[in-house]
Amino acid sequence: MNEELQKALMALMQAIQNDNHAEAMLIILQHPELLEIIQQMQQQHEEEQNPLRSLSNQAQSAEQRYLQRGDVSGLDEAIDYWQQILQHPDFSKQDEELQLGVLNDSAVTYWYRYGAKGVIQDLDRALQTWQALVKKLPNDSPYLPRLISNLGAGLSNRYARLGELADLQAGIAAYQQAIAHTPPDSPDLAAMFNNLGNGLTDRYSRLGDLADLQAGIKAYQQAIDQTPPDSPDLAGRLNNLGAELTNRYTRLGELADLQAGIAAAQQAIAHTPPNSPDLARRLNGLGLGLTNRYARLGDLADLQAGIAAFRQALDHTPLDSPDLARHLHGLGAGLRDRYARLGELADLQDGIAAYKKAIAHTPPDSPDLARLLNNLGLGLSDRYAQLGELADLQAGIAAYQQAIELAKKGSLEDLLKHSRNFLLWAFERDSWQEMAAVYPNIQTASQHLMEKQLLREQQEAFLTETQGLAARMAYARIQTQDLASAVEVLEQGVARLLSAALAGDNTDVSPLQQAHPDLYARYKQQRQTVRQAQRDYQNADAAQREAALKHWQTQEAAFKAVLSEIRQQPAHENFLTIPTDIQRVYQAAHSRPLVYLFDTPKGGYALRVLQQDIQAIALPELSFEKLQAQGNKYFEADFNAHTQQQAWHQAIEDLSTWLYTAIMQPLLPQLPRAFTFIPIGYLNLFPLHLAWTKENGTRHYMVDKFTINYAPNALALVNAQKSAILPSDNLLLINEPKPVEASELPSSIMESIAIKQHFKQNRELPHEQATVSAVKEALNNSPNVLHFTCHGGANVQNPLKTGLLMANNEMLTVADFFQAQLQARLVSLSACQTGVIGFKKAEEVVGLPTSLLHAGAVGVLASLWSVEDASTALLMTRFYHNFMQQKQAP
């Protein structure tokens, strides 16, 4: 302190002593640095009076060395200071606020050191302290919410280390309790929302309920919204949000989530000091986002940047850090991706080495171990394919098997993914026994994950992992001559959401009613309550939607509890489960044979089921690669059909010729005159009935020689057969909705007149009357024949948005029909592309026909491409004449 400042300080002290406040203020304005000097003097005085405060300040200063510079020794030093305070004979004499602060702050330091070094005893010490404090404090203590939130964070960390679900659930409950007891303007609330986001997203990773992921992302956003832009905590919360947006992308496939996740990760890094201990974790998160974007868009620059981020993360990761394994795992995955792209064996070797090192640094009881072993299996299987070393084969099998066994005790999603990866590798190697052993894991995990989801789009998200597996498993069953199991695998693996809905709607509940009337009454009442809650959610506006969703979730949970109680009763263990055994297939094939048709990378098969006889017909030309090539050519031409009609017509000709050569020709000797096709996956997109060949110079189509029906599976067919006795005498006709931004349908008047004459009871909604709301209301009046003359639109990327164009350019969509309840013998869709299904989950056959079957229709007539107005009207006229006057089955 210079002489001038010393004089000013003396003058200030004299002015204060004389109560001359004006003079004191003037001196401070002239020398503002005096404020800091006075504060230091005051602190020094307090420390001299109370040495425990001095030790506390030194502990916090040492801890800051870690938080700001990553110096782990600062945590060791801080803990030494805390121990001196806690063991000091005067500690128990201090006021309650100081004691609480020291105990909590010391627990936080132990918690930090656990994060830095991974020593479980440090975490245990922190948890014991927080638990004791929470138990001690009264419920109205203002300190309680922060302590409960800290306790939740510790429990979440222990879950991450040991995998005990009870710790995770208790942690989430603690966060929710802390938030409920915290004032809305409290500066602590942002941290609590961030912690809640951590817990919810961890539970999603464990149990697979997408509602947890959605709620976790919302909590992170709330935390960020309440965090000041200059807060040192902002970077961590941005990083968490970015990680879970990327995670949601991997499940739902929305590119906007991935882009937002990468942007959040980049913001987090920009707000992180270069020597922060958190920088490595945030660089690793950015690497994951970039490599995911590479997988989606194929830009090699993203992959290279992702690998660079992983390497930077490792450069900033101490060798004793518990994060080391996770960062090695990221690098290994990036290098393996680059090997797949560029073919450099060195990348694969380095990736495998990174996986092995990560496993060596992972505790045997860590929930992360299964994922690391799975990725090691992926790397070893790649190297075995490249080099053919037996040691890699054996080690790869062992890694997968270990991963699967560990996942059985942990994450359902991991169990599904690891089992899927192993099955795909086994298929490549013709290892049918390995496939048979692992496939039940896939069925069980997939079913449980699907059942946990409330919304249909969430259910579909978990079916992505299983696409193509049923066909491969059926192929394997055929190789072992187990044809009945091959058929069962296909039945159980396709159109699963439709099967679940049909099982729920068509189960015979009379045995339950007779044996347990009270339980039956509760089941019936709760089922109606759930359906009403679902309708309320669908019709809720934006302001009511969240509350409606929570109500639906509550009622669905209550319904599942009733189902669980029913299934505990003798003879009702399988109540409302999906009946997809071979006997159900035989029932469907009793009067008309079924022909299952599927492709795999090794070629395809047809399985003809005639009564109780099953025959497998090999279709070597029906490989996935060839089918995809034919489909790409056709759909490209279809996309450009409005400007290049001739090319589109030629594409149809080429496709239908190939369908005959690759599929129909080998099948012809085994086909009866009438049969039902059950195509699997992408084969649903192709007009199999239009396959043709020339005989004696004359073109012959399959549909000329055979009566061909289609069904998504045998269960749907059995349901239709039972309901075929429904009358067909009450018509609802939707006639050319207007106004719409589409061409007019001049033949619709002729079409409607020709159709209505066959029905004494009929109702027409023409033109402006055909609004979405009016049509939905009319559907509730139980017409048994529905006919739509309108424009249609197929959305192959999001088939729930496929629909029929109603008045005012509103779409009556697949999603709408999934919520409807029909009793219709026939639904005719006299519109363009109404039979097209979605590409992404083709095995679910999501489209207008399936949604109508789901809603209760017995049969659906639809088109696979754009159709001419006049010719369609003539076709419909003849069709209804044959159906209603000639009594021919549709």
ZILIN-V561778 format. One record per residue. N is the residue number from 1. SS is DSSP state (H for helix, E for strand, L for the rest). D_LAST is the distance of its C-alpha to the last C-alpha in Angstrom with 2 decimals. Layout:
# ZILIN-V561778
N_SS_D_LAST + N_SS_D_LAST
This chain:
# ZILIN-V561778
1_L_100.90 + 2_L_103.27 + 3_H_106.39 + 4_H_104.94 + 5_H_101.95 + 6_H_104.30 + 7_H_106.38 + 8_H_103.31 + 9_H_102.12 + 10_H_105.57 + 11_H_105.59 + 12_H_102.10 + 13_H_103.15 + 14_H_106.32 + 15_H_104.37 + 16_H_101.99 + 17_H_105.00 + 18_L_106.59 + 19_L_103.36 + 20_L_103.53 + 21_H_99.79 + 22_H_100.17 + 23_H_102.27 + 24_H_99.85 + 25_H_96.88 + 26_H_98.82 + 27_H_99.65 + 28_H_96.01 + 29_H_94.88 + 30_H_97.50 + 31_L_96.64 + 32_L_92.95 + 33_L_93.16 + 34_H_95.38 + 35_H_92.31 + 36_H_91.00 + 37_H_94.55 + 38_H_94.88 + 39_H_91.52 + 40_H_92.61 + 41_H_95.90 + 42_H_94.18 + 43_H_91.82 + 44_H_94.82 + 45_H_96.63 + 46_H_93.72 + 47_H_93.42 + 48_H_97.13 + 49_H_96.80 + 50_L_93.60 + 51_H_93.18 + 52_H_89.70 + 53_H_88.39 + 54_H_89.94 + 55_H_88.11 + 56_H_84.82 + 57_H_85.25 + 58_H_86.04 + 59_H_82.93 + 60_H_80.69 + 61_H_82.45 + 62_H_81.91 + 63_H_78.21 + 64_H_77.85 + 65_H_79.02 + 66_H_75.86 + 67_H_73.54 + 68_H_75.00 + 69_H_76.01 + 70_L_74.19 + 71_L_77.54 + 72_L_76.60 + 73_H_80.29 + 74_H_80.23 + 75_H_78.00 + 76_H_80.43 + 77_H_83.30 + 78_H_81.54 + 79_H_80.86 + 80_H_84.56 + 81_H_85.48 + 82_H_83.03 + 83_H_84.51 + 84_H_87.99 + 85_H_86.97 + 86_H_85.21 + 87_L_88.18 + 88_L_90.78 + 89_L_92.81 + 90_L_92.40 + 91_H_88.57 + 92_H_88.14 + 93_H_90.57 + 94_L_88.50 + 95_L_86.54 + 96_H_82.97 + 97_H_81.45 + 98_H_83.22 + 99_H_82.33 + 100_H_78.65 + 101_H_78.64 + 102_H_80.34 + 103_H_78.10 + 104_H_74.88 + 105_H_76.14 + 106_H_77.29 + 107_H_73.88 + 108_H_72.26 + 109_H_74.63 + 110_H_73.72 + 111_H_70.06 + 112_H_70.73 + 113_H_72.59 + 114_H_69.74 + 115_H_67.49 + 116_H_70.09 + 117_H_71.09 + 118_L_68.40 + 119_L_70.95 + 120_H_69.14 + 121_H_72.41 + 122_H_72.60 + 123_H_69.19 + 124_H_70.21 + 125_H_73.41 + 126_H_71.57 + 127_H_69.11 + 128_H_71.95 + 129_H_73.79 + 130_H_70.84 + 131_H_69.87 + 132_H_73.47 + 133_H_73.71 + 134_H_70.45 + 135_H_71.62 + 136_H_75.03 + 137_L_74.19 + 138_L_73.50 + 139_L_70.07 + 140_L_71.53 + 141_L_73.20 + 142_L_72.45 + 143_L_72.54 + 144_H_69.85 + 145_H_66.66 + 146_H_67.92 + 147_H_68.95 + 148_H_65.60 + 149_H_63.84 + 150_H_66.18 + 151_H_65.50 + 152_H_61.74 + 153_H_62.39 + 154_H_64.42 + 155_H_61.78 + 156_H_59.15 + 157_H_61.52 + 158_H_62.04 + 159_H_58.31 + 160_H_58.03 + 161_H_60.79 + 162_H_59.99 + 163_L_56.29 + 164_L_56.75 + 165_H_53.85 + 166_H_56.15 + 167_H_58.38 + 168_H_55.53 + 169_H_54.30 + 170_H_57.90 + 171_H_58.47 + 172_H_55.52 + 173_H_56.69 + 174_H_60.16 + 175_H_58.96 + 176_H_57.02 + 177_H_60.07 + 178_H_62.37 + 179_H_60.27 + 180_H_60.08 + 181_L_63.92 + 182_L_64.66 + 183_L_65.46 + 184_L_63.06 + 185_L_65.98 + 186_L_67.24 + 187_L_67.75 + 188_L_66.57 + 189_H_63.03 + 190_H_61.85 + 191_H_62.84 + 192_H_61.08 + 193_H_57.79 + 194_H_58.19 + 195_H_58.80 + 196_H_55.77 + 197_H_53.67 + 198_H_55.12 + 199_H_54.22 + 200_H_50.66 + 201_H_49.84 + 202_H_51.49 + 203_H_49.32 + 204_H_46.20 + 205_H_47.39 + 206_H_47.91 + 207_H_44.96 + 208_L_42.37 + 209_L_41.53 + 210_H_40.87 + 211_H_42.09 + 212_H_45.54 + 213_H_45.48 + 214_H_44.52 + 215_H_47.24 + 216_H_49.73 + 217_H_49.24 + 218_H_49.72 + 219_H_52.92 + 220_H_54.26 + 221_H_53.68 + 222_H_55.52 + 223_H_58.34 + 224_H_58.65 + 225_H_58.58 + 226_L_61.55 + 227_L_63.49 + 228_L_66.23 + 229_L_65.80 + 230_L_69.17 + 231_L_68.48 + 232_L_68.89 + 233_L_65.85 + 234_H_63.47 + 235_H_63.00 + 236_H_61.84 + 237_H_59.32 + 238_H_57.93 + 239_H_57.68 + 240_H_55.73 + 241_H_53.29 + 242_H_52.83 + 243_H_52.19 + 244_H_49.45 + 245_H_47.76 + 246_H_47.65 + 247_H_46.35 + 248_H_43.53 + 249_H_42.71 + 250_H_42.37 + 251_H_39.75 + 252_H_37.80 + 253_L_38.56 + 254_L_39.75 + 255_H_42.35 + 256_H_44.17 + 257_H_45.06 + 258_H_46.57 + 259_H_48.55 + 260_H_49.85 + 261_H_50.74 + 262_H_52.78 + 263_H_54.49 + 264_H_55.44 + 265_H_56.84 + 266_H_58.87 + 267_H_60.21 + 268_H_61.15 + 269_H_63.12 + 270_H_64.83 + 271_L_66.05 + 272_L_67.27 + 273_L_70.93 + 274_L_71.39 + 275_L_73.23 + 276_L_70.87 + 277_L_69.70 + 278_L_66.19 + 279_H_65.93 + 280_H_64.71 + 281_H_61.79 + 282_H_60.74 + 283_H_61.04 + 284_H_58.84 + 285_H_56.19 + 286_H_56.34 + 287_H_55.95 + 288_H_52.75 + 289_H_51.29 + 290_H_52.32 + 291_H_50.95 + 292_H_47.61 + 293_H_47.56 + 294_H_48.44 + 295_H_45.47 + 296_H_43.19 + 297_H_44.78 + 298_L_46.70 + 299_L_50.04 + 300_H_52.75 + 301_H_55.25 + 302_H_53.44 + 303_H_53.69 + 304_H_57.36 + 305_H_58.12 + 306_H_56.35 + 307_H_58.43 + 308_H_61.55 + 309_H_60.76 + 310_H_60.35 + 311_H_63.71 + 312_H_65.38 + 313_H_64.06 + 314_H_65.63 + 315_H_68.87 + 316_L_69.10 + 317_L_68.16 + 318_L_71.14 + 319_L_70.97 + 320_L_71.18 + 321_L_68.44 + 322_L_65.45 + 323_L_63.32 + 324_H_64.39 + 325_H_61.58 + 326_H_58.88 + 327_H_60.41 + 328_H_60.76 + 329_H_57.10 + 330_H_56.16 + 331_H_58.34 + 332_H_56.94 + 333_H_53.35 + 334_H_54.42 + 335_H_56.32 + 336_H_53.43 + 337_H_51.16 + 338_H_53.82 + 339_H_54.08 + 340_H_50.36 + 341_H_50.84 + 342_H_54.22 + 343_L_54.62 + 344_L_58.17 + 345_H_58.84 + 346_H_61.58 + 347_H_59.03 + 348_H_57.14 + 349_H_60.44 + 350_H_61.59 + 351_H_58.28 + 352_H_58.49 + 353_H_62.14 + 354_H_61.19 + 355_H_58.59 + 356_H_61.19 + 357_H_63.82 + 358_H_61.44 + 359_H_60.73 + 360_H_64.49 + 361_L_65.04 + 362_L_62.31 + 363_L_63.34 + 364_L_61.61 + 365_L_60.29 + 366_L_58.82 + 367_L_55.11 + 368_L_55.23 + 369_H_56.09 + 370_H_52.54 + 371_H_51.45 + 372_H_54.55 + 373_H_53.96 + 374_H_50.33 + 375_H_51.52 + 376_H_54.26 + 377_H_51.62 + 378_H_49.79 + 379_H_53.05 + 380_H_54.10 + 381_H_50.75 + 382_H_51.20 + 383_H_54.73 + 384_H_53.76 + 385_H_51.24 + 386_H_54.07 + 387_H_57.04 + 388_L_55.66 + 389_L_58.32 + 390_H_57.73 + 391_H_59.43 + 392_H_56.82 + 393_H_54.01 + 394_H_55.69 + 395_H_56.67 + 396_H_53.19 + 397_H_51.55 + 398_H_54.23 + 399_H_53.76 + 400_H_50.01 + 401_H_50.50 + 402_H_53.19 + 403_H_51.09 + 404_H_48.18 + 405_H_50.53 + 406_H_52.19 + 407_H_48.91 + 408_H_47.88 + 409_L_50.78 + 410_L_50.02 + 411_L_47.19 + 412_H_43.56 + 413_H_42.72 + 414_H_45.46 + 415_H_44.26 + 416_H_40.79 + 417_H_42.29 + 418_H_44.95 + 419_H_42.66 + 420_H_40.17 + 421_H_43.02 + 422_H_44.33 + 423_H_40.98 + 424_H_40.52 + 425_H_44.03 + 426_H_43.53 + 427_H_40.43 + 428_H_42.59 + 429_L_45.15 + 430_L_42.78 + 431_L_44.13 + 432_H_41.30 + 433_H_43.46 + 434_H_44.31 + 435_H_40.64 + 436_H_39.92 + 437_H_42.87 + 438_H_42.02 + 439_H_38.22 + 440_H_38.45 + 441_H_40.56 + 442_H_37.81 + 443_H_35.20 + 444_H_37.64 + 445_H_39.03 + 446_H_35.73 + 447_H_34.27 + 448_H_37.44 + 449_H_37.58 + 450_H_34.01 + 451_H_34.65 + 452_H_37.78 + 453_L_36.04 + 454_L_35.01 + 455_L_33.19 + 456_H_29.98 + 457_H_31.65 + 458_H_34.46 + 459_H_32.21 + 460_H_30.60 + 461_H_34.16 + 462_L_34.99 + 463_L_31.95 + 464_H_33.35 + 465_H_35.87 + 466_H_33.35 + 467_L_31.22 + 468_L_31.33 + 469_H_33.10 + 470_H_30.30 + 471_H_29.67 + 472_H_33.44 + 473_H_33.78 + 474_H_31.04 + 475_H_32.93 + 476_H_36.09 + 477_H_34.63 + 478_H_33.57 + 479_H_37.15 + 480_L_38.48 + 481_L_36.07 + 482_L_34.47 + 483_H_30.84 + 484_H_29.66 + 485_H_31.37 + 486_H_29.84 + 487_H_26.31 + 488_H_27.59 + 489_H_29.17 + 490_H_25.96 + 491_H_24.12 + 492_H_27.11 + 493_H_27.67 + 494_L_24.47 + 495_L_22.42 + 496_H_25.26 + 497_H_25.16 + 498_H_21.51 + 499_H_22.53 + 500_H_25.53 + 501_H_23.67 + 502_H_21.19 + 503_H_24.25 + 504_H_26.03 + 505_H_23.37 + 506_H_22.41 + 507_L_25.84 + 508_L_27.19 + 509_L_30.35 + 510_H_31.68 + 511_H_34.12 + 512_H_35.63 + 513_H_35.91 + 514_H_37.75 + 515_H_40.02 + 516_L_40.81 + 517_H_40.09 + 518_H_42.14 + 519_H_40.43 + 520_H_37.01 + 521_H_38.10 + 522_H_39.32 + 523_H_36.09 + 524_H_33.98 + 525_H_36.42 + 526_H_36.73 + 527_H_32.99 + 528_H_32.74 + 529_H_35.82 + 530_H_34.42 + 531_H_31.22 + 532_H_33.46 + 533_H_35.75 + 534_H_32.91 + 535_H_31.80 + 536_H_35.49 + 537_H_35.86 + 538_H_32.88 + 539_H_34.32 + 540_L_37.96 + 541_L_40.03 + 542_H_42.19 + 543_H_45.14 + 544_H_43.25 + 545_H_40.96 + 546_H_43.39 + 547_H_44.23 + 548_H_40.59 + 549_H_39.86 + 550_H_42.84 + 551_H_41.72 + 552_H_38.25 + 553_H_39.99 + 554_H_42.25 + 555_H_39.52 + 556_H_37.43 + 557_H_40.60 + 558_H_41.12 + 559_H_37.58 + 560_H_38.17 + 561_H_41.46 + 562_H_39.77 + 563_H_37.28 + 564_H_40.30 + 565_H_42.04 + 566_H_39.11 + 567_H_38.87 + 568_L_42.56 + 569_L_42.03 + 570_L_41.92 + 571_L_38.47 + 572_L_36.84 + 573_L_37.71 + 574_L_34.08 + 575_L_32.89 + 576_L_30.04 + 577_L_30.16 + 578_L_27.13 + 579_L_26.22 + 580_L_25.58 + 581_L_27.53 + 582_H_26.56 + 583_H_25.83 + 584_H_22.87 + 585_H_21.55 + 586_H_22.24 + 587_H_20.31 + 588_H_17.16 + 589_L_17.84 + 590_L_18.64 + 591_L_15.64 + 592_L_14.34 + 593_E_16.96 + 594_E_17.26 + 595_E_19.06 + 596_E_21.06 + 597_E_22.55 + 598_E_25.63 + 599_L_28.69 + 600_E_32.30 + 601_L_35.56 + 602_L_36.37 + 603_L_33.20 + 604_E_29.75 + 605_E_28.04 + 606_E_24.80 + 607_E_24.56 + 608_E_22.44 + 609_E_21.94 + 610_E_21.36 + 611_L_22.08 + 612_L_25.51 + 613_E_26.42 + 614_E_26.50 + 615_E_27.48 + 616_E_28.58 + 617_E_28.45 + 618_E_30.83 + 619_E_29.85 + 620_L_33.28 + 621_L_32.28 + 622_L_29.77 + 623_E_32.48 + 624_H_32.20 + 625_H_34.79 + 626_H_33.06 + 627_H_29.63 + 628_H_31.36 + 629_H_33.24 + 630_H_30.17 + 631_H_28.43 + 632_H_31.58 + 633_H_31.84 + 634_H_28.28 + 635_H_28.39 + 636_H_31.83 + 637_H_30.66 + 638_H_27.67 + 639_H_30.19 + 640_L_32.35 + 641_L_29.69 + 642_L_30.96 + 643_L_34.34 + 644_L_33.67 + 645_H_30.55 + 646_H_31.77 + 647_H_32.36 + 648_H_28.88 + 649_H_27.34 + 650_H_29.70 + 651_H_28.74 + 652_H_25.06 + 653_H_26.43 + 654_H_28.74 + 655_H_26.25 + 656_H_23.64 + 657_H_26.61 + 658_H_27.84 + 659_H_24.52 + 660_H_24.67 + 661_H_28.32 + 662_H_28.31 + 663_H_25.10 + 664_H_23.20 + 665_H_26.26 + 666_H_27.65 + 667_H_24.32 + 668_H_23.57 + 669_H_25.78 + 670_H_24.10 + 671_L_20.39 + 672_L_18.53 + 673_L_16.01 + 674_E_13.01 + 675_E_13.62 + 676_E_12.97 + 677_E_15.33 + 678_E_17.37 + 679_E_19.58 + 680_L_22.73 + 681_H_24.44 + 682_H_24.66 + 683_H_22.30 + 684_H_19.47 + 685_H_20.85 + 686_L_20.44 + 687_L_17.86 + 688_H_18.12 + 689_H_15.58 + 690_H_18.02 + 691_L_20.97 + 692_E_22.79 + 693_E_25.94 + 694_E_28.02 + 695_E_28.80 + 696_L_31.57 + 697_L_31.44 + 698_E_27.76 + 699_E_25.25 + 700_E_22.30 + 701_E_19.41 + 702_H_17.67 + 703_H_14.27 + 704_H_16.04 + 705_H_16.95 + 706_L_14.33 + 707_E_10.67 + 708_E_10.89 + 709_E_9.33 + 710_E_11.76 + 711_L_13.38 + 712_L_16.77 + 713_L_18.18 + 714_H_17.91 + 715_H_18.91 + 716_H_15.96 + 717_H_13.68 + 718_H_15.88 + 719_H_15.68 + 720_H_11.90 + 721_H_12.25 + 722_H_15.04 + 723_H_13.37 + 724_L_10.19 + 725_L_12.63 + 726_L_12.95 + 727_L_13.03 + 728_L_11.13 + 729_L_14.23 + 730_E_16.02 + 731_E_15.28 + 732_E_17.22 + 733_E_17.44 + 734_E_19.62 + 735_E_21.07 + 736_L_23.23 + 737_L_25.49 + 738_L_29.15 + 739_L_31.70 + 740_L_30.52 + 741_L_32.17 + 742_L_29.56 + 743_L_29.01 + 744_L_27.85 + 745_L_24.46 + 746_L_25.74 + 747_L_22.45 + 748_H_21.04 + 749_H_22.74 + 750_H_21.10 + 751_H_17.66 + 752_H_18.34 + 753_H_19.85 + 754_H_17.05 + 755_H_14.46 + 756_H_16.98 + 757_L_17.78 + 758_L_14.72 + 759_L_15.92 + 760_L_19.36 + 761_E_19.54 + 762_E_19.10 + 763_E_21.17 + 764_E_21.65 + 765_E_23.64 + 766_E_24.87 + 767_H_27.21 + 768_H_30.07 + 769_H_28.43 + 770_L_25.69 + 771_L_27.92 + 772_H_26.93 + 773_H_28.78 + 774_H_27.26 + 775_H_23.65 + 776_H_24.56 + 777_H_26.18 + 778_H_23.26 + 779_H_20.95 + 780_L_23.49 + 781_L_22.79 + 782_L_19.59 + 783_L_16.97 + 784_L_13.64 + 785_E_11.65 + 786_E_13.27 + 787_E_13.43 + 788_E_16.16 + 789_E_17.84 + 790_L_20.66 + 791_E_22.30 + 792_E_21.51 + 793_E_23.93 + 794_L_23.76 + 795_L_26.82 + 796_L_26.78 + 797_L_30.13 + 798_L_29.29 + 799_H_25.52 + 800_H_26.12 + 801_H_27.09 + 802_L_23.96 + 803_E_22.47 + 804_E_21.64 + 805_E_24.69 + 806_L_25.59 + 807_H_28.65 + 808_H_32.05 + 809_H_30.66 + 810_L_29.49 + 811_E_26.67 + 812_E_24.05 + 813_E_23.91 + 814_H_22.32 + 815_H_25.40 + 816_H_24.68 + 817_H_21.19 + 818_H_22.79 + 819_L_25.03 + 820_L_22.49 + 821_L_21.32 + 822_L_17.91 + 823_L_16.14 + 824_L_12.78 + 825_L_9.49 + 826_E_7.97 + 827_E_10.26 + 828_E_10.17 + 829_E_13.32 + 830_E_14.53 + 831_L_17.62 + 832_L_19.50 + 833_L_19.37 + 834_L_17.10 + 835_L_15.94 + 836_L_19.59 + 837_L_21.24 + 838_L_24.96 + 839_L_27.42 + 840_L_29.97 + 841_L_28.07 + 842_H_25.20 + 843_H_24.79 + 844_H_23.85 + 845_L_20.84 + 846_L_21.92 + 847_L_19.81 + 848_H_17.58 + 849_H_14.39 + 850_H_16.75 + 851_H_18.63 + 852_H_15.69 + 853_H_14.83 + 854_H_18.60 + 855_H_18.71 + 856_L_16.39 + 857_L_12.81 + 858_L_10.26 + 859_L_7.72 + 860_E_8.87 + 861_E_8.41 + 862_L_12.00 + 863_L_14.65 + 864_L_17.48 + 865_L_20.14 + 866_L_21.55 + 867_L_19.77 + 868_L_21.42 + 869_H_21.15 + 870_H_21.12 + 871_H_18.76 + 872_H_16.19 + 873_H_16.67 + 874_H_16.22 + 875_H_12.99 + 876_H_11.59 + 877_H_13.21 + 878_H_11.69 + 879_H_8.08 + 880_H_8.81 + 881_H_10.85 + 882_H_8.43 + 883_H_6.08 + 884_H_9.46 + 885_H_11.95 + 886_L_10.77 + 887_L_8.77 + 888_L_6.23 + 889_L_3.79 + 890_L_0.00
